[in-house]
Amino acid sequence: MLSIVRHARTEANAGGRLQGTLDLPLDEVGLAQAAALPSLVGDIDRLICSPLLRARQTASVFGMEPDIDDRWREVNYGPLEGHR
C-alpha cells in the first residue's frame, strides 16, 4: 500500500502564506499533528520525504531514517514566498 502524507502545519500554513521552498519548521500544532501520524498510518516499510525541514520533522515521528528525495520539494514561488 502507498500512503502519501503532507507535512504537518507550520506558522506560514497557519497564516495563509505561501512557503514553497522556504525551509520552515513545524509549529506547536504541527508537532502535535506529526506525533499523531504513526497511529493513523500504521507500520511502514519505507519512508521518502523532501529535504525541507518541515517534511523531515514530520517524517521523524516514524522512527526510521527517511530517503531524502529532492523531487518531493515544494514548488518555488520566487518573490511570492512568505506572502499571502
N, C-alpha and C positions, 0 to 999 in steps of 0.2 A: 504494500500500500504506500502511496505517496501522500505525504501531508505537507502542505505549504502554509507557513505561519509568518505573518508580517511582524516586524519588530514591535515591541511594546512602546508605550507613549513617551514622548519627550516633551520638554517645555514648549518647543516650537509647535508640536502637534496640538497641544492644549491651547495655544494662542492662535491657531489657524494660519501659521506661517509656513511657507514653502521651505523645506530644509534641504532637499536634493542631496548634494554631496557634502554639505556641512557636517562635520564629524561631531555630532552632539550626543551627550549621554542620556540615558533614561532618567526621567524624573521619578519622584517617590511613587506616584501612581503606576508608572511604567515598570518599576522594580517589582511592585506587587502583582501586576499583570503577568510579568515574566515568571514569577515564582509559581503562579497557578498553572502554567503550561504543562509541566510533566504529568499532572493528574488528568489533564484534558486530552493530551495527545497519546499518552501511554509510552510503552517501550519503543525505542528506535534503534536501528542498526547503523545508520549513517546520518551525519549532520553536515549540511553545507550552508554557508552564510556569506554575506557581504563582508568586506573588510572594515566597514564602518563600525564605530564603537557601539552604537545603539543595537546593531544586529549581533555583534559579538557578545554584548551584555545579555541580550535575550537568549542567545544560544547557550550561554554558560550555565543556565539552570538545569540543563540535561546531564551535566557532569561528565561530558566527554569532549575531546578535542574536536572542534569543527574543521572541516575542509573549507578554507577561505577561498572564495571564488569571486574575482573582480567582476564577472559578468552579472552578478546579483546586486551590484552597486546601483543606487538610485540615479534617476535622470539628473543631469546637471542643468540647473535653471539659470546659470550665469548670474548676472546682476540682480535677478529677482529672488535669489536665495536669501532667506531670512525675512522676507516681506510677505504681507498678507495678500 
